[in-house]
């Protein structure tokens, strides 16, 4: 079985994670959980922003409105999926006394949100000028 499928299975069987290595200090596990919840809040905000763009900006051209909404909704979906993946990877690393995993995802998410924000800024400025 591939590493990806093995990791995916751990999303739904957290007991298997608990069977690995040694139990870390509970404060680290709770911090990992708080980080997971922060990513979930971010995902919910992105999904809400995607719906808001679609529903509350009907004057935008259809392609622009849908493009911005889809970008935000996709970022929200990826963020939610990444949250659980990151939680599992960090929990396993702590139990194995390994370095915590690093990821390029925060950079990609920041770029996506920044690009949508710049696009919205342009839309607002051009809308006020016209």
N, C-alpha and C positions, 0 to 999 in steps of 0.2 A: 504494500500500500504506500502511496506517495506521502511525503512529509506534509503536503498541503491537506490531504484527506485526513491524515492522522490528527493534524492540528484542528481541522474543522470539527472532527468528532469530539474533541475536547470542549468545544463551545457548549455542547449539549450534555456533557458528562463531567461536570466539574469535580465529581468525586475522584475521577482518575487523576486529576491534577493533584489532589490532596494525597494521593498514594505515592507521589514522587518525592524523593529526597526527604529533607527534614522540615518540620513546621517552622516557618520564620516567626519572628517577633510579630504578634498580632497587629501592632501599630503599622508595620509595613504593609500587611495585607489590607488593613483598613484604608491606608493612604492610596493603595492601588485601586481599591473600590471607589474611593472619592474621585480619583482621576477618571475612572470609567464613567461615573455619573456626570462629571463635567463634560466629557466627550458626548454623552447622550444628550445633555442639555444643549450643547452646540448643534448637534444633529437636528434636534427639534426646532431650534431657532432657524436653521437653514431651511428646513421643510416649511415652516411657517412663513418665512420670507418668500419662498417660491410660490406658495399659494397667494400671498398678498400681492405680489407682482402680477400674477395672472388675473386676480379678481378685482384689484383696485386701480389698475392702470389700463382701462379699456381704450383710452385714446392713443396709446402706442400702436405703431404698426404691428400687425399680428405676428410677423416673424421675429421682431425685436422682443415683444412681450413674451412670447413662447420661449425664445432662446434664453432670455434671462431667467425665466421661471424654471426651465429645465435645468439650467446650470446650477441654480440653487437647490433644486430638489435632488439632483444627482449628487451634489456635494453632501447634502444631508444624509442620503442613503449610504454613501461611502464612509462618511464619518461614523454612522451608527455601526456599520459592519467592522470598521477599523477599531472601534471602541472595545468590542468583545475580543477581537483578535489580540489587541494590545494587552488587555487584562490577562488573558490566558498566558501569553508569552512572558509577561512580567512575573506572574505568580509562579510559573515553572522555573524561571531563572532564579527567583529568590529561594525557592525550595532546594534548588540544586547548587546554591551558593555561587552562581555565575554572574557575570556582568549583566546589567539590565539591557534589553535590546534597544537599539537605536533605529530610527525610522526617518524617511524623507517625507512621510505623510503630512506632518505639520507644515512643512514648507509648501507642499503642493496645495494643501487646503488654504493656506494664507494667500497664495497666488490666485487661486480661483475666486476667493472672496474679494480680494483686491481688484481683480479684473472686473467683476460684476459691479463693485462699488464705483470704479472709474466710469464704466458704461452708464450707470445710473446718474452719476454726476454730470456727464455729458448730456444725457437726456434732460435732466432738470435745467441745466444752464441754457441749452438750446430751446427748451420749452418756454422759458422765461423771456428769451430774446425775441421769440417769434410772435 
